[in-house]
Amino acid sequence: MVEKLNLQLVSHPKPYKIQWINEDGELTVDKQVKVEFSMGNYKDNVLCDVVPMEACHILLGRPWQFDKKTMHNGLTNKITFTHKENKFILNPLSHSEVVKDQVQMKQKRDEEKKN
């Protein structure tokens, strides 16, 4: 994503090591990037640690949740928060949307393997 969107990498102020992300062993996380995104009429940016991985969604982790004072409804799996005095509700993907994303990612991987 960083390369395809031509995002500007910056050095991580506190590099750290992780091992769980892949089967290749330990990985040093030493870069970050600011990512601008929108969901409906909600627009924001988040500072992300950069690691090589395949993902089809932006992962809004604990720092973002804390900064936005989010509320997670465990029953409906909806996230509610206020941004610039506007209330937003993020709804989870439906099962069919998740399946569709997974199929598209598999097709993309298969095409890349052929090339």
N, C-alpha and C positions, 0 to 999 in steps of 0.2 A: 504494500500500500504506500509506503514511504516513497519508493522509487516511482511508482505509477502516478502518484499525485505530486511528485516533485516537492515534497515537504522538506523544510529546513531542519536538519538534525542539530541538536545542541548536546554538549557533554552533560552527563548526569551528575548532579552535585554530590551524590552519595552512591557510587556504584556498588552493586551487590551481586551475589551469585545465586543461581537457581539450578535445580536439576530435574524437576518434575515435568518440564515443558516438552521434552522429547526424549528419545532413547539414545541420544548421542553423548550423554554425560552432562557434566557441568557447563553452564553458560553464564558469562558475565554480562550483566545489564549495565551498560555504561553510556547509553544515549537516550535522549528524550526528543519528543516532537510535539508541537502544538497542533491539534486537529480541530478544525471548525466543522460543525455538523448541524443538521436541522432535522426535526421530526415534526411534520405538520407545520404549524406556525411558530414552534419553539426553535430558537437558534441559539447556539452557545459554542464554546470551545473548551477543550480539556487538554491538559498536559499529560501525555502518555509516555510510559517507558516503552522502549523499542526492543522487540525480540522477534526472531524469525518464527513465524507460525502461520497457519491457515485458519482464518476466521471469516465468517460472513456477517458479523455484527460488531459494532463498537461495544467494548466492554466498559461500562461506566462503574468504576470501582468505589471503594470506601471513601477516598478523598472527595470525589465528586458528590457522593451521597451526603457526606458531612457538610460540605460547603453549601449545598442546596437545601439542607434540612429536609430531606426526603422522608416520606412515610410509605412503607411497604405494607400492602394488605396481603397477608399470607393466604387468605382464602381465594381471592380473585387474582392474585399475583400482579396487581396494578400498583404502579408507583405514582404518588402524588407529590408535587412540589410547587413552589412559587418562584418565578423568575421575572425580574423587572416588574413587580406588582401584578403579574398575570399568573393564574393558577393553571397548571398543566397536569394531565393524567396520561401516563405511558401505559398502554395496554400490551399484554403479552401477545406474541404471535399465536395464531391458531395452529392446531396440529397439521392441517393441510399446508399452511404457509411454511412450517418447519420442514415438512417432507419435501416441498418444492425447492427450498433452499438447498437441502442436502443433495437432491438429485442434480441440481445445477452445478454444485461444487464438484460432485463426482464426475460429471461430464467434462467440466473444465480440466480437472486433473488428468482424465483419460486423454483428452486432446493434447495437453502439454506433454504427456509421456510419448505420444506418437511423434511429436515434433522434436 
